[in-house]
Amino acid sequence: MVKITERAAQELKKILKEEGKEDYGIKIYIAGMGCSGPSYGISLAKEAEEDEKEIESNGIRIFVSDAVEAYLADSEIDYVETPYGAGFAIHNPSAGDACGSGGSSCH
């Protein structure tokens, strides 16, 4: 199951409040496939779609399909700051490392 770090949850709650969407959660989807597996996208959503389920981590609602959740086993969403900017990153320990870090970012 995918988890959200406390820091990422704080940032998400701040974004949801700023946008007046405190009752929303995040949708995680596969944005594309690469040599080391899928890359993920994150967007705001009010509720799960028909093929998705809702899970919760650190007070954040997460909407994900079974297919996406299968790729995300034991993954963690964190908020990271780098010299190039800040954003949310999905750290997936199960991802291959053929041409990347085994994670995916959403800035």
C-alpha positions as a printed Julia matrix, in Angstrom:
107×3 Matrix{Float64}:
   0.0    0.0     0.0
   1.21   3.5    -0.79
   1.9    5.79    2.17
   2.27   9.55    2.48
   4.99  10.97    4.71
   4.03  13.46    7.39
   5.85  16.24    5.51
   4.03  15.46    2.25
   0.71  15.33    4.11
   1.35  18.76    5.62
   2.15  20.24    2.19
  -0.89  18.59    0.6
  -3.18  19.87    3.36
  -1.77  23.37    2.83
  -2.42  23.15   -0.95
  -5.94  21.82   -0.44
  -6.73  24.63    2.0
  -5.28  27.33   -0.3
  -7.42  26.03   -3.17
 -10.55  25.69   -1.03
 -10.61  21.93   -1.6
 -10.2   20.55    1.92
 -12.6   17.7     1.07
 -10.45  16.54   -1.86
  -7.76  13.88   -1.98
  -5.13  12.85   -4.49
  -5.41  10.54   -7.45
  -2.33   8.54   -8.4
  -2.15   7.32  -11.97
   0.35   5.88  -14.42
   1.55   8.75  -16.61
   3.73   6.63  -18.87
   6.02   3.64  -19.11
   9.79   3.77  -19.27
  12.7    1.37  -19.22
  12.51   1.11  -15.43
   8.74   0.74  -15.27
   5.89   3.2   -14.92
   6.12   6.88  -14.17
   3.36   8.23  -11.99
   1.21  11.32  -11.94
  -0.6   12.92   -9.04
  -3.68  15.12   -9.32
  -6.38  16.42   -7.0
  -9.73  14.63   -7.01
 -12.94  14.95   -5.01
 -13.81  11.25   -5.03
 -12.76   7.88   -6.38
 -13.86   6.91   -9.86
 -15.71   3.67  -10.52
 -12.53   1.59  -11.01
 -10.67   3.13   -8.04
 -10.63   2.59   -4.34
  -9.98   5.04   -1.55
  -7.25   4.57    1.01
  -5.98   7.0     3.64
  -2.53   7.87    4.88
  -1.62  10.63    7.35
  -5.04  12.21    6.93
  -4.87  12.35    3.13
  -7.39  10.51    0.97
  -5.73   8.59   -1.89
  -7.64   7.35   -4.93
  -5.98   4.55   -6.86
  -6.99   1.72   -9.18
  -6.01  -1.88   -8.43
  -3.63  -1.85  -11.41
  -1.77   1.22  -10.17
  -1.75  -0.01   -6.56
  -0.08  -3.23   -7.7
   2.87  -1.17   -8.98
   2.97   0.96   -5.84
   3.29  -1.75   -3.18
   5.34  -0.35   -0.27
   5.81   3.02   -2.01
   5.96   6.33   -0.24
   4.99   9.82   -1.37
   7.27  12.49    0.04
   7.7   16.23   -0.38
  11.24  17.02   -1.46
  13.18  20.23   -1.94
  16.17  20.36   -4.26
  18.26  23.17   -5.73
  16.01  22.87   -8.8
  12.71  23.27   -6.95
  10.31  21.48   -4.66
   7.56  18.97   -5.24
   6.13  15.58   -4.51
   8.07  12.42   -5.28
   6.98   8.8    -5.24
   9.69   6.52   -3.89
   9.08   2.98   -5.06
  11.48   0.37   -3.63
  10.07  -2.24   -6.02
  10.87  -0.25   -9.17
  13.76  -1.34  -11.35
  16.85   0.81  -11.63
  17.66   0.3   -15.3
  17.82   4.0   -16.16
  16.7    5.95  -13.12
  16.36   6.14   -9.4
  13.36   3.87   -9.09
  11.08   6.75   -8.32
   8.92   9.29   -9.99
   8.38  12.95   -9.33
   5.49  15.31   -9.62
   6.57  18.95   -9.38
